[in-house]
């Protein structure tokens, strides 16, 4: 198969990753350092900081440019970018509005430009001092940093990445071929036609182009590959032959259900057209009428330069551009604290959110710090509600509001904010769908939570390496769903039992329990005697404690005077005192059956008397 001979770093199978959209640094073009770079890293001052530098601002619907070159050069670059975008939108559809236009910094001085270049990878590689432009994604805005070159040179360096940014703002799903073709389309607007010859062994069929996915080592910042060239050419063919089908295909990519959409195309005929393809110049769009320009103070540009350095991950040099005591500078320092310290900047941003209630980005960045502190979450909800009013086109602000609303037990409201976030910034939909899954979890809508999490995993990721992170989140989410479902099922079983018991009670009231049985009582008889001589009882008989008396608990003492004959037999027994007369007769009868050891006095048997006391009690 010819695709197996294709030498570009793409493959037919593997993880489908979306494009990063970041213009990574390209170290391979000019492997040497310049004296200007050395001076840059030594931190020597340069002319851009001199007092006599004049700065200009040029603004349009989609770009805002700051330059120290000239007003005319600034206007020329913004005009070129807007014309490219107009042609791009004519081909792919309207690009939704951004909260912030793309910020362009056009530097006259090479050192200023190189200072804003992203760090090289690996770090020992030299900076490519001949690059004309970089596209940088900051925490809340996108930057185009360029040196004093022609618009065509700048677009040749950065146009491909800008094409990605604009296409990703239009569609939810990112077919690899369309990503690369549309990005090249933006770069090629107004340029001379592409005449590069593709050798037979490197040619791809139209079907292969539509199916190829990026390999793990693919870097969009590398020079135009054979795949990019052929994807672009296939796009031009489809635009000529199947314009209606292409528009339907792009519209399908905007929907959740569009992942498996395939372009309606006669692949064989398209392949036949690819080999002899002849490119034609893409005419620029019309010149926008609303481009405005003015001269500004260098101090007005400082914060923008600092923000661009933060986007380039150069925090140390960025810090010096946030000096000053203006409200904007103090607000920028608070936001910068979050970029460098993360959650530790929470107290500083909390104070800034109170101090600058009308600064949308301060409100957004304060609200975006993750915390479970109920007091802070309540303040974050207030801050983000202000942020979405101040920054209504910023999808990430709506998403952060949804996140804290879910934490604050307002998940239904959170889902509405997430719908808005996805519509505004489909390029960040993977994170938004994870937040949607969290909201569904809070509402115990587990099937919808699982569906949203799986969509988040399938959607393109801004960073290809984050696929692993999303896999881990999906596993954790499914585990939580199972735990909650098990707990919920147990609760439902308990509630069902209680319901059944309540219904049974209603239908057949529980009979009152029988009265407790009367306590069991036992009679007890104790006795003692009083005598003037030693007494030894040989036989004692107790009276029967009458049950009626025991049952009613009747007790008392009976005292008897007992006479014992010389033979030890009771000769007479008389009751002398009684608290229980009902037992007198039985007691006397029982005592008369007693026998004692005969008493001997002076060697002769003798009669004697004793006092016998009976105690009748009930236990």
VEXDREN-2710 file (C-alpha; in Angstrom, 1 decimal):
% VEXDREN-2710
k/r/px/py/pz
1/UNK/0.0/0.0/0.0
2/UNK/1.5/3.4/-0.9
3/UNK/0.6/4.9/2.5
4/UNK/3.1/2.5/4.1
5/UNK/6.0/4.2/2.2
6/UNK/4.8/7.6/3.3
7/UNK/7.8/9.1/5.2
8/UNK/6.0/11.9/7.1
9/UNK/5.7/11.3/10.8
10/UNK/2.0/10.3/10.7
11/UNK/0.4/6.9/11.0
12/UNK/-2.7/5.0/10.1
13/UNK/-3.4/3.7/13.6
14/UNK/-2.9/5.0/17.0
15/UNK/-4.4/7.3/19.5
16/UNK/-6.4/10.0/17.8
17/UNK/-5.1/13.3/19.3
18/UNK/-6.2/16.7/18.3
19/UNK/-3.9/19.5/17.4
20/UNK/-2.3/21.5/20.2
21/UNK/-2.7/24.8/18.4
22/UNK/0.5/26.1/20.0
23/UNK/3.4/27.0/17.8
24/UNK/6.2/25.0/19.5
25/UNK/9.7/26.3/19.0
26/UNK/11.6/24.9/16.0
27/UNK/15.2/24.5/16.9
28/UNK/16.4/22.9/13.7
29/UNK/16.7/25.7/11.2
30/UNK/19.8/27.7/12.4
31/UNK/21.8/25.9/15.1
32/UNK/23.9/28.7/16.4
33/UNK/23.5/31.5/18.9
34/UNK/23.9/35.2/18.1
35/UNK/25.5/37.9/20.0
36/UNK/22.1/39.5/20.5
37/UNK/20.8/36.3/22.2
38/UNK/23.8/36.4/24.6
39/UNK/23.0/40.0/25.5
40/UNK/19.4/39.1/26.0
41/UNK/20.1/36.4/28.6
42/UNK/22.6/38.7/30.3
43/UNK/19.7/41.1/30.8
44/UNK/21.4/44.1/29.2
45/UNK/19.0/47.1/28.4
46/UNK/18.2/47.7/24.8
47/UNK/16.8/50.5/22.8
48/UNK/13.2/49.3/23.1
49/UNK/13.2/50.7/26.6
50/UNK/14.6/54.0/25.6
51/UNK/12.4/57.1/26.2
52/UNK/12.2/58.1/22.6
53/UNK/10.6/54.9/21.3
54/UNK/7.2/55.6/19.7
55/UNK/4.5/53.0/20.0
56/UNK/1.4/52.5/17.9
57/UNK/-1.8/50.6/18.5
58/UNK/-3.8/49.2/15.5
59/UNK/-7.1/47.5/16.2
60/UNK/-9.7/45.6/14.2
61/UNK/-12.5/43.2/14.9
62/UNK/-10.2/40.2/15.4
63/UNK/-6.7/41.7/16.2
64/UNK/-5.1/44.4/18.3
65/UNK/-1.5/45.2/17.4
66/UNK/1.2/47.1/19.3
67/UNK/4.3/48.1/17.4
68/UNK/7.4/50.2/17.8
69/UNK/8.1/50.0/14.0
70/UNK/5.7/52.4/12.4
71/UNK/2.0/53.0/12.2
72/UNK/1.9/52.1/8.5
73/UNK/3.6/48.7/9.1
74/UNK/1.2/47.9/11.9
75/UNK/-1.8/48.7/9.7
76/UNK/-0.4/46.7/6.8
77/UNK/0.0/43.6/9.1
78/UNK/-3.5/43.8/10.6
79/UNK/-5.0/44.4/7.1
80/UNK/-3.2/41.3/5.9
81/UNK/-4.4/39.2/8.8
82/UNK/-8.0/40.4/8.5
83/UNK/-8.0/39.7/4.7
84/UNK/-6.7/36.2/5.3
85/UNK/-9.4/35.6/7.9
86/UNK/-12.1/36.9/5.5
87/UNK/-11.0/34.4/2.9
88/UNK/-10.9/31.7/5.5
89/UNK/-14.4/32.4/6.7
90/UNK/-15.7/32.4/3.1
91/UNK/-14.4/28.9/2.8
92/UNK/-15.2/27.4/6.3
93/UNK/-17.9/29.6/7.8
94/UNK/-18.1/32.4/10.2
95/UNK/-15.6/32.3/13.2
96/UNK/-17.4/33.0/16.4
97/UNK/-16.4/36.2/18.2
98/UNK/-13.6/36.1/20.8
99/UNK/-13.8/38.0/24.1
100/UNK/-10.3/39.3/23.4
101/UNK/-8.9/39.8/19.9
102/UNK/-5.6/38.1/19.2
103/UNK/-2.9/40.5/20.5
104/UNK/0.0/41.1/18.0
105/UNK/3.3/42.5/19.2
106/UNK/5.4/43.6/16.2
107/UNK/8.9/44.5/17.4
108/UNK/11.5/46.6/15.6
109/UNK/14.3/45.3/17.8
110/UNK/15.4/41.7/17.4
111/UNK/16.2/41.3/21.1
112/UNK/12.7/42.3/22.2
113/UNK/11.4/39.7/19.8
114/UNK/13.8/37.0/20.9
115/UNK/13.0/37.7/24.6
116/UNK/9.3/36.8/23.8
117/UNK/10.2/33.5/22.1
118/UNK/9.0/30.4/23.9
119/UNK/11.7/28.3/25.7
120/UNK/13.5/25.9/23.5
121/UNK/13.2/22.1/23.9
122/UNK/15.7/20.7/24.8
123/UNK/17.0/23.8/26.7
124/UNK/20.6/23.4/25.4
125/UNK/19.4/24.1/21.8
126/UNK/20.0/27.7/20.5
127/UNK/17.2/30.2/19.8
128/UNK/16.3/30.4/16.1
129/UNK/17.0/34.1/15.7
130/UNK/15.7/34.0/12.1
131/UNK/12.2/33.0/12.9
132/UNK/9.7/35.8/11.9
133/UNK/6.9/35.0/14.3
134/UNK/5.5/32.9/17.1
135/UNK/1.9/32.2/18.2
136/UNK/1.6/31.9/22.0
137/UNK/-1.4/30.8/24.0
138/UNK/-1.6/32.6/27.3
139/UNK/-3.9/31.8/30.3
140/UNK/-6.6/34.0/29.0
141/UNK/-5.6/35.4/25.6
142/UNK/-3.7/34.4/22.4
143/UNK/-0.6/36.4/21.2
144/UNK/1.2/36.7/17.9
145/UNK/4.7/37.9/18.5
146/UNK/6.6/39.0/15.4
147/UNK/9.7/40.8/14.3
148/UNK/9.9/43.6/11.8
149/UNK/9.3/41.5/8.7
150/UNK/6.8/41.6/5.8
151/UNK/3.2/40.4/6.5
152/UNK/3.9/37.6/4.0
153/UNK/6.9/36.4/6.0
154/UNK/5.1/36.6/9.3
155/UNK/2.1/34.7/7.9
156/UNK/4.4/32.1/6.4
157/UNK/5.7/31.4/10.0
158/UNK/2.5/31.8/12.0
159/UNK/-0.3/31.5/9.5
160/UNK/-0.6/27.7/9.9
161/UNK/-1.1/27.9/13.6
162/UNK/-3.5/30.8/13.2
163/UNK/-5.5/28.7/10.8
164/UNK/-5.8/26.0/13.5
165/UNK/-7.0/28.6/16.1
166/UNK/-9.7/29.8/13.8
167/UNK/-10.9/26.4/12.6
168/UNK/-11.0/25.1/16.2
169/UNK/-13.2/28.0/17.2
170/UNK/-15.7/26.8/14.5
171/UNK/-15.9/23.0/15.0
172/UNK/-16.1/20.6/17.9
173/UNK/-14.3/17.6/16.3
174/UNK/-11.0/17.9/14.5
175/UNK/-10.3/15.5/11.7
176/UNK/-6.6/15.5/11.2
177/UNK/-6.7/16.0/7.4
178/UNK/-9.1/19.0/7.8
179/UNK/-7.0/20.5/10.6
180/UNK/-3.9/20.5/8.5
181/UNK/-5.6/21.5/5.2
182/UNK/-7.5/24.4/6.7
183/UNK/-4.4/25.7/8.6
184/UNK/-2.4/25.6/5.3
185/UNK/-5.3/27.3/3.6
186/UNK/-5.0/30.3/6.0
187/UNK/-1.2/30.4/5.4
188/UNK/-1.6/30.3/1.7
189/UNK/-4.0/33.1/1.3
190/UNK/-2.5/35.7/-1.1
191/UNK/0.7/33.7/-1.6
192/UNK/2.0/32.3/-4.8
193/UNK/0.5/28.9/-5.7
194/UNK/2.2/25.8/-4.3
195/UNK/4.2/24.0/-7.1
196/UNK/6.0/21.4/-5.0
197/UNK/6.3/18.1/-6.9
198/UNK/5.3/15.0/-4.9
199/UNK/7.3/11.9/-5.9
200/UNK/5.2/8.9/-6.9
201/UNK/6.3/6.8/-3.9
202/UNK/5.2/9.6/-1.5
203/UNK/1.8/10.1/-3.0
204/UNK/-1.3/9.3/-0.9
205/UNK/-4.7/8.3/-2.0
206/UNK/-7.6/10.6/-1.1
207/UNK/-9.0/7.8/1.1
208/UNK/-5.7/7.5/3.0
209/UNK/-5.5/11.3/3.6
210/UNK/-9.0/11.2/5.1
211/UNK/-8.1/8.4/7.5
212/UNK/-4.5/9.2/8.6
213/UNK/-4.1/10.2/12.3
214/UNK/-1.1/12.0/13.9
215/UNK/1.6/9.9/15.3
216/UNK/3.0/10.3/18.9
217/UNK/6.0/12.2/17.5
218/UNK/4.1/14.5/15.1
219/UNK/4.9/18.2/15.6
220/UNK/2.8/20.8/13.8
221/UNK/5.6/23.3/14.1
222/UNK/7.8/21.2/11.8
223/UNK/8.2/22.5/8.2
224/UNK/5.3/21.7/5.8
225/UNK/5.2/17.9/5.5
226/UNK/4.1/15.9/2.5
227/UNK/1.0/15.1/4.4
228/UNK/0.1/18.8/5.0
229/UNK/0.7/19.6/1.3
230/UNK/-1.5/16.7/0.0
231/UNK/-4.2/17.4/2.6
232/UNK/-4.3/21.0/1.5
233/UNK/-4.5/20.0/-2.2
234/UNK/-7.3/17.6/-1.4
235/UNK/-9.2/20.4/0.3
236/UNK/-8.8/22.6/-2.7
237/UNK/-10.2/19.8/-4.9
238/UNK/-13.1/19.2/-2.6
239/UNK/-13.8/23.0/-2.4
240/UNK/-14.0/23.1/-6.2
241/UNK/-16.0/19.8/-6.8
242/UNK/-18.0/19.2/-3.6
243/UNK/-18.4/22.6/-1.9
244/UNK/-21.9/21.8/-0.6
245/UNK/-20.8/18.4/0.8
246/UNK/-17.8/20.1/2.4
247/UNK/-20.0/22.7/4.1
248/UNK/-22.3/19.9/5.4
249/UNK/-19.3/18.0/6.7
250/UNK/-18.0/21.1/8.6
251/UNK/-21.5/21.7/10.1
252/UNK/-21.6/18.1/11.3
253/UNK/-18.2/18.6/13.0
254/UNK/-19.9/21.2/15.2
255/UNK/-22.2/18.6/16.8
256/UNK/-21.7/16.1/19.6
257/UNK/-22.8/13.4/17.1
258/UNK/-20.3/14.5/14.5
259/UNK/-17.4/12.4/15.6
260/UNK/-18.0/9.6/13.0
261/UNK/-19.1/11.8/10.2
262/UNK/-17.4/11.0/6.9
263/UNK/-16.9/13.3/3.9
264/UNK/-19.1/12.3/1.0
265/UNK/-16.4/11.9/-1.6
266/UNK/-15.6/9.8/-4.7
267/UNK/-12.1/8.8/-3.3
268/UNK/-11.0/7.3/-6.6
269/UNK/-11.8/10.3/-8.7
270/UNK/-10.3/12.6/-6.0
271/UNK/-7.1/10.6/-6.1
272/UNK/-6.9/10.9/-9.8
273/UNK/-7.1/14.6/-9.5
274/UNK/-4.4/14.8/-6.8
275/UNK/-1.6/13.6/-9.0
276/UNK/-1.8/16.3/-11.7
277/UNK/-3.1/18.9/-9.2
278/UNK/-2.2/22.5/-10.1
279/UNK/-2.6/25.0/-7.3
280/UNK/-4.2/28.5/-7.8
281/UNK/-3.7/31.6/-5.8
282/UNK/-6.3/32.1/-3.0
283/UNK/-7.3/35.8/-3.3
284/UNK/-7.3/37.8/0.0
285/UNK/-10.7/38.9/1.3
286/UNK/-11.9/42.4/1.2
287/UNK/-10.1/45.1/3.3
288/UNK/-12.1/45.7/6.5
289/UNK/-13.3/49.3/6.9
290/UNK/-13.0/49.4/10.7
291/UNK/-9.2/49.2/11.2
292/UNK/-8.2/52.0/13.5
293/UNK/-4.7/53.2/14.7
294/UNK/-3.3/55.6/17.2
295/UNK/-0.1/56.4/18.9
296/UNK/0.1/55.2/22.5
297/UNK/2.6/55.5/25.4
298/UNK/5.2/52.8/26.0
299/UNK/3.7/52.4/29.5
300/UNK/0.3/51.5/27.9
301/UNK/2.1/48.6/26.1
302/UNK/4.0/47.3/29.2
303/UNK/1.2/45.1/30.5
304/UNK/0.7/43.5/27.1
305/UNK/4.4/42.8/26.8
306/UNK/4.3/41.2/30.2
307/UNK/1.3/39.1/29.4
308/UNK/3.0/37.9/26.1
309/UNK/6.1/36.8/28.2
310/UNK/3.8/34.9/30.5
311/UNK/2.3/33.1/27.5
312/UNK/5.8/32.3/26.4
313/UNK/6.5/30.8/29.9
314/UNK/9.1/33.5/30.6
315/UNK/7.9/34.6/34.0
316/UNK/11.1/36.2/35.3
317/UNK/11.4/38.7/32.5
318/UNK/7.7/39.2/32.5
319/UNK/7.6/40.5/36.1
320/UNK/9.4/43.7/35.3
321/UNK/6.6/44.8/32.9
322/UNK/4.1/44.8/35.7
323/UNK/5.7/47.5/37.7
324/UNK/3.7/50.7/38.4
325/UNK/1.0/51.8/40.7
326/UNK/-1.9/52.1/38.3
327/UNK/-5.0/50.0/38.9
328/UNK/-4.3/47.9/35.8
329/UNK/-0.7/47.2/36.9
330/UNK/-1.9/46.2/40.4
331/UNK/-4.6/44.0/38.9
332/UNK/-2.0/42.4/36.5
333/UNK/0.4/41.7/39.4
334/UNK/-2.4/39.9/41.3
335/UNK/-3.1/37.7/38.2
336/UNK/0.6/37.2/37.7
337/UNK/0.8/35.9/41.2
338/UNK/-1.6/33.1/40.3
339/UNK/0.6/32.2/37.2
340/UNK/3.7/31.9/39.4
341/UNK/2.3/30.6/42.7
342/UNK/-0.9/28.8/41.9
343/UNK/-3.3/28.4/44.8
344/UNK/-1.0/30.3/47.1
345/UNK/-2.1/33.5/45.4
346/UNK/-5.7/33.0/46.6
347/UNK/-5.5/35.7/49.4
348/UNK/-4.0/38.2/47.0
349/UNK/-6.6/37.6/44.3
350/UNK/-9.4/37.6/46.8
351/UNK/-8.3/41.1/47.9
352/UNK/-7.9/42.2/44.2
353/UNK/-11.4/40.9/43.4
354/UNK/-12.8/43.2/46.1
355/UNK/-10.6/46.1/45.1
356/UNK/-11.3/45.8/41.3
357/UNK/-15.0/44.6/41.0
358/UNK/-15.1/45.8/37.4
359/UNK/-12.0/44.1/36.2
360/UNK/-13.3/41.0/34.4
361/UNK/-10.0/39.1/34.3
362/UNK/-9.3/39.6/38.0
363/UNK/-12.8/38.2/38.8
364/UNK/-12.2/35.3/36.4
365/UNK/-8.8/34.3/37.8
366/UNK/-9.9/34.6/41.4
367/UNK/-12.9/32.3/40.6
368/UNK/-10.7/29.8/38.8
369/UNK/-8.6/28.8/41.7
370/UNK/-9.7/25.4/42.9
371/UNK/-10.8/25.2/46.6
372/UNK/-13.4/23.4/48.7
373/UNK/-13.6/26.2/51.3
374/UNK/-17.3/27.0/51.5
375/UNK/-16.6/30.7/52.3
376/UNK/-14.2/31.1/49.3
377/UNK/-16.5/29.2/47.0
378/UNK/-19.4/31.5/47.8
379/UNK/-17.1/34.5/47.0
380/UNK/-16.0/32.8/43.8
381/UNK/-19.6/32.4/42.6
382/UNK/-20.1/36.1/43.1
383/UNK/-16.8/36.9/41.3
384/UNK/-17.6/34.7/38.3
385/UNK/-21.1/36.0/38.0
386/UNK/-19.5/39.4/37.6
387/UNK/-16.9/38.0/35.2
388/UNK/-19.5/36.5/32.8
389/UNK/-21.3/39.9/32.7
390/UNK/-18.1/41.8/32.1
391/UNK/-16.7/39.1/29.7
392/UNK/-19.8/37.6/28.1
393/UNK/-17.9/36.0/25.2
394/UNK/-15.3/34.2/27.4
395/UNK/-16.3/30.6/27.4
396/UNK/-13.8/29.7/30.1
397/UNK/-15.4/32.2/32.5
398/UNK/-18.8/30.5/32.0
399/UNK/-17.1/27.1/32.6
400/UNK/-15.5/28.2/35.8
401/UNK/-18.8/29.6/37.0
402/UNK/-20.3/26.2/36.3
403/UNK/-17.5/24.5/38.3
404/UNK/-18.1/26.5/41.5
405/UNK/-21.9/26.4/41.1
406/UNK/-21.6/22.6/41.2
407/UNK/-19.5/22.7/44.3
408/UNK/-22.1/25.1/45.8
409/UNK/-25.0/22.7/45.2
410/UNK/-26.4/24.6/42.1
411/UNK/-25.7/21.9/39.5
412/UNK/-28.8/22.7/37.4
413/UNK/-27.6/26.3/36.9
414/UNK/-24.1/24.9/36.2
415/UNK/-25.3/22.9/33.2
416/UNK/-26.7/26.1/31.6
417/UNK/-23.4/27.8/32.0
418/UNK/-21.6/24.8/30.4
419/UNK/-23.9/24.9/27.4
420/UNK/-22.9/28.5/26.9
421/UNK/-19.2/27.7/27.4
422/UNK/-19.1/25.0/24.7
423/UNK/-20.9/27.2/22.2
424/UNK/-18.4/30.0/22.8
425/UNK/-15.2/28.0/23.0
426/UNK/-15.6/24.6/21.3
427/UNK/-11.7/24.3/21.3
428/UNK/-11.9/23.8/25.1
429/UNK/-14.9/21.4/25.0
430/UNK/-12.9/18.5/26.5
431/UNK/-12.5/20.2/29.8
432/UNK/-16.1/21.6/29.7
433/UNK/-17.5/18.1/29.2
434/UNK/-15.6/16.9/32.3
435/UNK/-17.2/19.7/34.2
436/UNK/-20.6/18.7/32.7
437/UNK/-20.0/15.1/34.0
438/UNK/-19.3/16.5/37.5
439/UNK/-22.6/18.5/37.4
440/UNK/-24.6/15.4/36.3
441/UNK/-22.9/13.5/39.1
442/UNK/-24.1/16.1/41.6
443/UNK/-27.6/15.6/40.3
444/UNK/-27.2/11.8/40.4
445/UNK/-27.9/11.6/36.7
446/UNK/-25.2/8.9/36.3
447/UNK/-25.9/7.7/32.8
448/UNK/-25.6/11.3/31.5
449/UNK/-22.4/11.8/33.6
450/UNK/-20.8/8.8/32.1
451/UNK/-21.7/9.9/28.6
452/UNK/-20.3/13.3/29.2
453/UNK/-17.0/11.9/30.6
454/UNK/-16.6/9.6/27.6
455/UNK/-17.2/12.5/25.2
456/UNK/-14.6/14.5/27.1
457/UNK/-12.1/11.7/26.5
458/UNK/-12.9/11.4/22.8
459/UNK/-12.8/15.1/22.1
460/UNK/-9.6/16.8/20.8
461/UNK/-7.3/17.9/23.6
462/UNK/-5.2/21.1/23.5
463/UNK/-2.2/19.0/24.6
464/UNK/-1.9/15.5/23.2
465/UNK/-0.3/14.2/26.3
466/UNK/-3.4/15.1/28.3
467/UNK/-5.2/12.0/26.9
468/UNK/-3.7/10.0/29.8
469/UNK/-5.0/12.6/32.2
470/UNK/-8.5/12.4/30.8
471/UNK/-8.4/8.5/30.9
472/UNK/-7.6/8.7/34.6
473/UNK/-10.4/11.2/35.2
474/UNK/-12.8/8.9/33.4
475/UNK/-11.7/5.9/35.5
476/UNK/-12.1/7.9/38.7
477/UNK/-15.5/9.2/37.6
478/UNK/-16.8/5.7/36.8
479/UNK/-15.6/4.4/40.2
480/UNK/-17.4/7.3/41.9
481/UNK/-20.6/6.5/39.9
482/UNK/-20.4/2.9/41.0
483/UNK/-19.9/3.8/44.6
484/UNK/-22.8/6.3/44.6
485/UNK/-25.0/3.8/42.8
486/UNK/-24.3/1.1/45.3
487/UNK/-25.0/3.5/48.2
488/UNK/-28.2/4.7/46.4
489/UNK/-29.4/1.2/45.8
490/UNK/-28.9/0.4/49.5
491/UNK/-30.8/3.5/50.5
492/UNK/-33.6/2.6/48.1
493/UNK/-33.9/-0.9/49.6
494/UNK/-34.1/0.6/53.1
495/UNK/-36.7/3.1/52.0
496/UNK/-38.7/0.3/50.3
497/UNK/-38.6/-1.8/53.5
498/UNK/-39.8/1.2/55.5
499/UNK/-42.6/1.9/52.9
500/UNK/-43.8/-1.7/53.0
501/UNK/-43.8/-1.7/56.8
502/UNK/-45.8/1.5/56.9
503/UNK/-48.3/0.2/54.4
504/UNK/-48.7/-3.0/56.3
505/UNK/-49.3/-1.0/59.5
506/UNK/-51.9/1.1/57.7
507/UNK/-53.8/-2.0/56.4
508/UNK/-53.5/-4.0/59.6
509/UNK/-52.7/-1.9/62.6
510/UNK/-50.4/-3.5/65.1
511/UNK/-52.3/-5.0/68.1
512/UNK/-51.4/-3.6/71.4
513/UNK/-49.2/-5.9/73.4
514/UNK/-50.8/-8.0/76.1
515/UNK/-50.4/-6.5/79.6
516/UNK/-47.3/-7.8/81.4
517/UNK/-47.9/-10.7/83.7
518/UNK/-48.2/-10.0/87.3
519/UNK/-44.8/-10.4/89.0
520/UNK/-44.1/-13.8/90.5
521/UNK/-44.0/-13.7/94.3
522/UNK/-42.5/-16.2/96.7
523/UNK/-43.1/-16.4/100.4
524/UNK/-40.2/-16.7/102.8
525/UNK/-40.2/-17.7/106.5
526/UNK/-37.3/-17.0/108.8
527/UNK/-37.2/-17.6/112.5
528/UNK/-35.1/-16.9/115.6
529/UNK/-35.4/-17.8/119.2
530/UNK/-34.6/-16.4/122.6
531/UNK/-33.7/-18.7/125.6
532/UNK/-31.9/-18.7/129.0
533/UNK/-30.1/-21.9/128.3
534/UNK/-28.4/-23.6/125.4
535/UNK/-30.8/-24.9/122.8
536/UNK/-30.3/-27.5/120.2
537/UNK/-33.1/-27.9/117.7
538/UNK/-33.3/-31.5/116.4
539/UNK/-36.4/-31.0/114.1
540/UNK/-38.1/-27.9/112.8
541/UNK/-41.2/-27.7/110.8
542/UNK/-42.3/-24.4/109.1
543/UNK/-45.9/-23.6/108.5
544/UNK/-47.2/-23.4/104.9
545/UNK/-47.2/-19.7/103.9
546/UNK/-50.7/-19.4/102.4
547/UNK/-50.7/-18.5/98.7
548/UNK/-53.4/-15.8/99.0
549/UNK/-51.3/-14.1/101.6
550/UNK/-48.2/-14.3/99.4
551/UNK/-50.0/-13.1/96.3
552/UNK/-51.2/-9.9/98.0
553/UNK/-47.8/-9.5/99.7
554/UNK/-49.1/-9.8/103.2
555/UNK/-46.2/-10.0/105.7
556/UNK/-45.4/-9.7/109.4
557/UNK/-44.1/-11.3/112.6
558/UNK/-45.6/-13.9/114.9
559/UNK/-44.1/-14.4/118.4
560/UNK/-44.8/-17.6/120.4
561/UNK/-44.0/-18.8/123.9
562/UNK/-43.0/-22.5/123.6
563/UNK/-42.8/-25.0/126.4
564/UNK/-40.5/-28.1/126.0
565/UNK/-40.8/-31.1/128.2
566/UNK/-38.0/-33.2/129.7
567/UNK/-38.1/-35.5/126.6
568/UNK/-37.4/-32.5/124.3
569/UNK/-40.9/-32.6/122.8
570/UNK/-43.0/-29.4/122.6
571/UNK/-45.7/-29.6/125.2
572/UNK/-47.4/-26.3/124.5
573/UNK/-47.1/-23.3/122.1
574/UNK/-48.9/-20.0/122.6
575/UNK/-49.0/-16.9/120.4
576/UNK/-48.0/-13.9/122.4
577/UNK/-47.8/-11.3/119.6
578/UNK/-48.9/-11.4/115.9
579/UNK/-48.8/-9.1/112.9
580/UNK/-50.2/-11.8/110.6
581/UNK/-53.1/-13.5/112.5
582/UNK/-54.1/-15.5/109.4
583/UNK/-51.0/-17.6/110.0
584/UNK/-51.3/-18.0/113.8
585/UNK/-53.0/-21.4/113.8
586/UNK/-50.7/-22.9/111.1
587/UNK/-47.7/-21.6/112.9
588/UNK/-48.7/-23.1/116.3
589/UNK/-49.5/-26.4/114.6
590/UNK/-46.1/-26.5/112.9
591/UNK/-44.2/-25.6/116.1
592/UNK/-45.8/-28.4/118.1
593/UNK/-44.0/-30.8/115.7
594/UNK/-40.6/-29.5/116.7
595/UNK/-38.2/-31.5/118.8
596/UNK/-35.2/-30.4/120.9
597/UNK/-32.3/-32.0/122.6
598/UNK/-33.4/-32.6/126.2
599/UNK/-32.0/-30.2/128.8
600/UNK/-30.0/-31.7/131.7
601/UNK/-29.6/-29.8/134.9
602/UNK/-27.6/-31.2/137.9
603/UNK/-27.5/-34.5/136.1
604/UNK/-31.3/-34.8/135.7
605/UNK/-33.5/-34.1/132.7
606/UNK/-35.4/-30.8/133.0
607/UNK/-38.2/-28.9/131.1
608/UNK/-37.5/-25.4/129.7
609/UNK/-39.2/-22.5/127.8
610/UNK/-38.1/-20.5/124.7
611/UNK/-39.4/-17.5/122.8
612/UNK/-39.7/-18.3/119.1
613/UNK/-40.2/-15.4/116.6
614/UNK/-41.2/-16.1/113.0
615/UNK/-40.7/-13.5/110.2
616/UNK/-43.0/-13.9/107.2
617/UNK/-41.8/-11.9/104.1
618/UNK/-42.5/-11.9/100.3
619/UNK/-39.9/-11.7/97.5
END
